[in-house]
Amino acid sequence: MIKDTPNPPDKLFTVRPNLGTETLLVNASQDLSSITDIATHLAFEIDGAQRNVALGICRMLEGVQLLVDKALDDAHPPA
């Protein structure tokens, strides 16, 4: 049997090589902010246990956002 296409890559997404730490952290921070906004909006659209889960996700995202922003500040202190 002959395959028409090569084997798929191991991962769906990859990070371009040679991106600097600042670029990676800025993008991670922006993505976290967007995800937090989505989760917050969702949390106020639902009730009960699902709302508690969504709010818990929001809190975890806020903590990760703080870690990424601190790493960004440490790597490249604001002027």
Buried (B, 14 or more C-beta within 10 A) or exposed (E): EEEEEEEEEEEEEEEEEEEEEEEBBBEBBEEBBEBBEBBBEBBEEEEEEEBEBBBEBBEEBBEBBEEBBEBBEEEEEEE
